[in-house]
Amino acid sequence: MEHSMRTMNFAAVLAGAWLAASSVQAATFTEEQKLELVAAHNKYRAAVDEPGLVWSDSLADRAHIWAEHLANEVHALEHSHVPGFGENLAMWTTRRSSLTQLVDLWGDEKQYFVDAVFPDVSTTGDWEAVGHYTQMIWRDTTEVGCGLSTGGGYDYLVCEYAPQGNFMDRMVLSSR
C-alpha cells in the first residue's frame, strides 16, 4: 500500500509539473554537462567491458522533475518508485561537488561488488551496498538521463535508467 501511495504521489507530482511547464523542457543541462554525466557513468561501464550509455532527454525530464520535488518539498533522498525505470539519487552541499563527483559516489560502491547473480553481488552480503553501482553497469541498461535541483543548501542529483537493472536472479554483467 505504501509503495502504491508513493507511486501515485509521484504520478501527481509529475502530472502537475508537466501541466505547469508543458511548453518548457524540464532538463536544463548544457551539452557539456550531459557529456560529463554520460562520461562519468561510462567510465564505470568501460571498466567492466559493458557498452556505454546514451543520454535520454525524456529520462532527464523525469529525473529533473523528481529532483525538483526532492529539493523543494521533501528535503531528503527518497526514490520515486516508478515501475520500469532504474534510479540513483545523490545529495551534497550546494556547489561543493561536480557532477562527476556525485556520480562517483555511486561508483565508489565498486569496492564491494562481486560479479554474480543478483542479489548476491556484494562482499558485505547486502546488495544495497552496491545497488547504485550495479544500476550504472547493468548489462541491459542503455540510456541515462539526469536532473539536478538545489534546495535547503543541498544539490540533489537524480539519474534515471532504461531499461532498469537490479533484477533478482539475473547476472549484472554480460557473459564474457
Residue pairs with C-beta under 8 A, 6 or more apart in sequence:
3 81
6 78
6 79
6 80
6 81
7 80
7 81
7 82
7 83
10 66
10 69
10 80
10 81
10 82
11 82
13 65
13 66
13 69
14 62
14 65
14 66
17 26
17 65
17 68
17 69
18 65
25 57
25 61
26 60
26 61
26 62
26 64
26 65
26 68
26 147
27 57
27 60
27 61
27 63
27 64
27 145
27 146
27 147
28 64
29 37
29 60
29 146
29 148
33 99
34 55
34 60
36 98
36 99
36 100
37 55
37 99
37 100
37 103
37 144
37 146
37 159
38 52
38 53
38 54
38 55
38 144
39 100
40 99
40 100
40 103
40 104
40 107
41 52
41 53
41 103
41 136
41 144
41 159
42 52
42 53
43 107
44 107
44 110
44 133
44 136
44 137
45 51
45 52
45 53
45 136
45 137
46 52
47 110
48 115
48 137
48 173
49 173
49 174
49 176
50 137
50 139
50 173
50 174
51 142
53 141
53 142
53 143
53 144
53 161
54 142
54 143
54 144
55 143
55 144
55 145
56 143
56 144
56 145
56 160
56 162
57 145
58 145
59 85
59 143
59 144
59 145
59 146
59 160
59 161
59 162
60 145
60 146
60 147
60 160
61 145
61 147
62 82
62 85
62 145
62 147
62 160
63 87
63 145
63 146
63 147
63 158
63 159
63 160
64 146
64 147
64 148
64 149
64 158
65 147
66 80
66 87
66 147
66 158
66 160
67 147
67 148
67 149
67 156
67 157
67 158
68 147
68 149
70 76
70 77
70 78
70 89
70 91
70 149
70 151
70 156
70 158
71 149
71 150
71 151
71 152
71 154
71 155
71 156
72 149
72 151
75 151
75 152
75 154
76 91
77 89
77 90
77 91
77 156
78 89
79 87
79 89
80 87
84 162
84 163
84 164
85 160
85 161
85 162
85 164
86 135
86 138
86 141
86 160
86 161
86 162
86 163
86 164
86 165
86 166
87 135
87 158
87 159
87 160
87 161
88 106
88 132
88 135
88 136
88 158
88 159
88 161
89 156
89 157
89 158
90 102
90 103
90 105
90 106
90 156
90 157
91 154
91 155
91 156
91 157
92 101
92 102
92 105
92 154
92 155
93 153
93 154
93 155
94 150
94 153
94 154
94 155
95 155
96 155
97 155
99 146
99 148
99 157
102 155
102 157
103 136
103 157
103 159
105 132
106 132
106 133
106 135
106 136
107 133
107 136
108 133
109 129
109 130
109 131
109 132
109 133
110 130
110 133
112 122
112 123
112 124
112 129
112 130
113 121
113 122
113 123
113 130
113 133
113 134
113 172
114 120
114 121
114 122
114 123
115 121
115 171
115 172
115 173
116 171
116 172
117 169
117 170
117 171
118 127
118 134
118 166
118 167
118 168
118 169
118 170
118 171
118 172
119 127
119 166
119 168
120 127
121 127
121 130
121 134
121 172
122 128
122 129
122 130
127 134
127 166
131 166
134 165
134 166
134 172
135 141
135 161
135 164
135 165
135 166
136 161
137 172
137 173
138 161
138 164
138 165
138 166
138 172
139 165
139 171
139 172
139 173
139 174
140 163
140 165
141 161
141 162
141 163
141 164
141 165
142 162
142 163
143 161
143 162
144 159
144 160
144 161
145 159
145 160
146 157
146 158
146 159
146 160
147 157
147 158
148 155
148 156
148 157
148 158
149 155
149 156
150 156
165 172
